[in-house]
Amino acid sequence: MNFRDPEKILLHWWNRFEQFFKRRGLAVLERIFVREVITPAMVDPAAIRRILVIRQHDYLGDFLLATPVLRALRERFPHAHIGVLVRQYTAGVAAHNPYIDEVLTFEEHGWNWTPRKLWQFWRQLRRGWDLTIVLNTVSHSLTSDILASLSRARYCLGSAERIFPGCSRNFFYNLIAPAGSENRHQTDRNLDIVRYLGIDTSDHSENMTLTEQDRGFAAAFLQHHGVSHKDRLVTMHLGAGKINNRWPIAQFATLSNLLYQDYAVKILAAWGPQETALGEQYLQALTFTPIILKNVSLRQFAAVLAQTEAYVCNDTGVMHVGAAVGAKLVAIFGPTDPEFWKPKGKQIVALRGNNNDCAAVTAEHVLQALLHLIFPPLERRKPASPASAQEGTPPVSATLS
């Protein structure tokens, strides 16, 4: 721990306190505040006019994987007021979603709260919710459970999974969906919670809604860089938060050179603000100068993705952003199983190398996947370059839907 950073010191001791409280204090609270469990048959659908969905405790991709739940709720309760409670880093993605009427933003660190911000959040949280849903499929957040309790909702729904140590059940809920198998797609695991109340949808696609302003930015950006509607444009996103989820930069460069030289494809490259070294390594390995997308908001990035012909990325949050705006994409997976985590949809291909190693996926593998995805087909403008010869490439598994 860096003892010179006050923020990290506070976060360290808060985490220590939270873990201690989970081990020792929750069992006591269960005896005092336990809610009586009811069955779905005891729920009055006509009384559900305001619904709050809590997903403030997980990452960007986890939220987007849960957006089919919002669609299912809107289909079942078309006139209900639906709110979502998220962190700051997912609030922008939740904005303008047609299934959402209100976004409540929870600050991760207590020192980011101002009195005004805290009062506004408190008023939103206590504004007469009828049904609160905690989507605890990836992790079980004590904070989310407490927020659900503070919402004062008549019905509080969550999963029976991940009971806190010392507790007999997830006592903050009075509607407890049975624990399902973890060997299911994350979208289905989220939907399983609301299916307990008979709420479902046939559309499992992820959703992020772009505004005219977002689309206007994308159009101006591409025009500025000389991209017309006649051009074939493929986006490469180089980064991932987890090192083992990163496809080698050399393979990104090889693929980009192949597409540019052999298929006259324009390449747009992107990476995160903490991944400058990856970008520099990639640029040095190219035989041409790509279009670079940087210093933009997540919504602006998504809008540009929506205008590109295809998208190549790692298993990371921006993979789900691409899927949520309808991009055709090829995602390279490593340790994570795409059967459970890849966005659903026929326009999305997941490639996974031998031994769950990203490096086992070659540029040629990704090229072939792109050639199957893109329509009209890409036309090779000259014989294959030496870089495209991939003798003895290890097999990969492909997940198509």
MINUTI-896797 format. One line per 4 residues: number of its first residue (from 1); for each residue y, z, x of C-alpha. Coordinates in steps of 0.02 Angstrom, whole numbers. Each point is the difference from the previous one (the first is absolute). Layout:
BEGIN
NUM> Y/Z/X; ...
% end
This chain:
BEGIN
1> 0/0/0; 174/-42/60; 92/168/-1; 166/-89/28
5> -5/-86/-168; 49/121/-141; -64/-119/-134; -173/-8/78
9> -3/189/22; 39/27/-184; -128/-129/-54; -132/79/113
13> 23/174/-73; 12/-65/-178; -168/-88/23; -74/160/72
17> 63/99/-151; -65/-131/-123; -174/3/79; -3/190/-3
21> 56/3/-182; -135/-126/-48; -133/107/83; 55/171/-62
25> 129/-10/-139; -64/-131/-121; -153/97/-51; 116/140/-57
29> 116/-121/-92; -149/-77/-90; -38/167/-82; 181/18/-59
33> 54/-177/-47; -162/-89/-44; 20/-123/-146; -128/-12/-138
37> -96/-163/18; 1/-117/-150; -99/-158/-36; 66/-176/-31
41> -44/21/-184; 131/139/-10; 141/-114/60; 120/-68/-131
45> 53/-174/59; 143/-3/-125; 76/149/89; 9/-91/166
49> 173/-75/13; 47/47/179; -122/-24/144; 24/54/181
53> -113/-70/138; 3/97/164; -43/-91/162; 120/78/125
57> -134/56/122; -71/-162/72; 55/-157/89; 76/-165/-56
61> -165/-90/-21; -73/144/-99; 143/-11/-124; -18/-189/-22
65> -188/18/-25; 44/117/-144; 119/-120/-89; -140/-63/-116
69> 2/178/-72; 182/-28/-49; -46/-165/-79; -142/83/-98
73> 118/136/-62; 129/-128/-56; -133/-101/-92; -64/156/-89
77> 172/76/-33; 120/-149/-10; 145/104/-67; -22/154/110
81> 124/52/134; -98/-10/164; 61/84/159; -72/6/175
85> 27/137/127; -6/-70/178; 69/26/174; 153/-89/67
89> -104/-128/94; -82/-64/-159; 148/18/-119; 65/-173/43
93> -169/-78/-38; -10/89/-168; 175/-56/-51; 14/-141/-130
97> -185/11/-45; -16/-53/-183; -126/139/-32; 120/136/63
101> 154/67/-89; 49/135/124; -29/38/185; 6/181/58
105> 18/18/189; -69/153/88; 68/37/173; -139/32/124
109> 100/125/103; 92/144/-82; 150/-18/115; 36/-172/-77
113> 39/78/-168; 180/27/-50; 45/115/-146; 51/-150/-104
117> -158/-98/43; -110/151/-37; 85/31/-168; -18/-183/-52
121> -184/-1/48; -31/163/-93; 79/-69/-158; -107/-157/11
125> -158/100/29; 30/116/-148; 54/-135/-124; -137/21/-130
129> -151/-93/68; -149/-8/-118; -131/-60/124; 3/24/189
133> -129/-89/108; -37/44/181; -88/-142/93; -94/100/131
137> -127/-130/57; 44/-9/186; 57/179/28; 32/154/-104
141> 178/60/16; 45/177/-47; 181/-56/-16; -48/-133/-128
145> -98/127/-102; 145/123/0; 121/-138/-52; -119/-48/-141
149> -2/180/-58; 189/14/9; 17/-155/-110; -57/108/-148
153> -101/-145/-71; -112/40/-147; -138/-100/83; -30/1/188
157> -133/-121/63; -81/-8/171; -167/-27/85; -134/132/25
161> -10/-55/182; 55/96/154; 6/177/-69; 104/114/110
165> -97/129/104; -37/159/-97; 36/-79/-170; -128/-35/-135
169> 87/-158/-60; 166/-93/3; 83/131/-107; 172/-81/-15
173> -74/-130/-120; -58/24/-178; -77/-174/-5; -121/-24/144
177> -77/-172/28; -176/10/72; -15/-31/186; -61/-176/34
181> -84/-79/149; 108/-26/152; -92/-165/29; 111/-91/-123
185> 156/-103/20; 157/107/5; 75/-90/-149; -153/45/-103
189> 6/179/61; 180/14/-60; -42/-80/-166; -150/116/-22
193> 122/145/-24; 87/-80/-150; -162/-77/-64; -48/178/-40
197> 127/-15/-142; -58/-174/-48; 144/-86/90; -42/-158/99
201> 56/-175/47; -89/-161/44; 135/-47/127; -32/90/165
205> 132/-90/103; 132/101/92; 180/-19/-56; 171/1/82
209> 138/-82/-101; 135/-97/92; 177/-16/-65; 113/-152/2
213> 93/83/142; -161/17/100; -45/-182/-30; 177/-54/43
217> -14/87/168; -164/-89/36; 70/-170/-47; 155/25/109
221> -103/64/146; -119/-148/-1; 141/-125/-24; 93/78/148
225> -154/-29/107; -22/-180/-54; -151/24/-113; -7/-122/-145
229> -120/-13/-146; -93/-137/95; -43/114/146; -164/94/18
233> 42/180/44; -122/138/50; 52/180/35; -78/109/136
237> 22/189/-10; -56/72/166; 1/187/-25; -96/145/-75
241> 27/186/12; -178/30/60; -41/-78/168; -180/-40/-52
245> 67/-101/-147; 95/-121/112; -66/-174/30; 31/-46/184
249> 170/-78/30; -84/-136/103; -94/-55/-156; 158/-1/-105
253> 80/-110/134; -149/-117/11; -3/-23/-188; 188/-30/-6
257> -9/-130/138; -143/-88/-89; 92/-8/-165; 161/-59/80
261> -75/-129/120; -144/-68/-103; 61/17/-179; 191/-7/13
265> 14/171/-82; 157/102/21; -34/180/49; 96/152/-58
269> -36/158/100; 32/181/-47; -35/172/70; 55/178/-33
273> 152/85/79; -115/102/114; -101/-153/53; 126/-92/108
277> -123/-6/146; -126/-91/-110; 131/-127/-48; 50/-32/181
281> -181/-21/52; -28/-123/-143; 155/-104/38; -47/-16/184
285> -169/-73/-48; 71/-136/-114; 32/-181/47; 143/-12/-126
289> 135/108/-79; -45/73/-170; 114/61/-137; 18/188/18
293> 23/115/-148; 67/171/50; 128/131/-49; -28/-30/-186
297> -46/115/-143; -177/8/-67; 55/-92/-158; 82/-139/103
301> -158/-15/104; -104/-13/-158; 114/-134/-71; -20/-108/155
305> -189/26/-5; -2/-64/-179; 75/-165/61; -122/-30/143
309> -156/-102/-20; -116/129/75; 6/167/86; -106/69/143
313> 2/188/28; -95/155/48; -71/132/-115; 163/92/-33
317> 127/37/-135; 87/-168/11; -166/-85/-37; 14/77/-174
321> 183/-53/-11; -54/-181/27; -134/14/-132; 121/83/-122
325> 121/-148/6; -140/-128/-18; -12/-63/179; -157/-86/59
329> -58/104/146; -133/25/132; -18/181/53; -95/56/155
333> -95/162/-23; -73/119/128; -63/176/-38; 49/-4/-184
337> -121/-81/-121; 87/-144/-93; -123/16/-142; 93/157/-52
341> 176/-30/68; 39/-186/-4; 121/-49/-139; -94/-83/-142
345> 26/-186/-32; -74/-169/44; 155/-44/103; -40/140/123
349> -131/-13/138; -52/146/108; -85/-33/168; -94/137/91
353> -80/-20/170; -163/65/70; -6/188/28; 155/15/-110
357> 105/-60/146; 157/-102/-35; -17/-85/169; -164/-80/-55
361> 98/-109/-123; 63/-157/87; 146/-114/-32; -123/-134/-55
365> -74/115/-132; 173/32/-72; 46/-184/10; -153/-48/-102
369> 43/131/-130; 177/-67/-12; -62/-178/-19; -102/55/-150
373> 145/95/-78; 143/-122/19; 26/-142/-123; 45/-140/24
377> -113/6/153; 76/5/173; -21/-163/93; -37/-1/185
381> 125/-111/89; -97/-20/162; -170/41/76; -41/183/20
385> 86/83/146; -102/92/132; 56/165/-73; -94/-38/-160
389> -169/-10/84; -85/164/-42; -174/-14/75; -117/141/-45
393> 123/93/-110; -78/155/-75; -33/-7/-187; 116/84/-123
397> -19/58/-178; 119/-72/-127; 49/85/-163; 74/-121/-124
401> 32/100/-158
% end
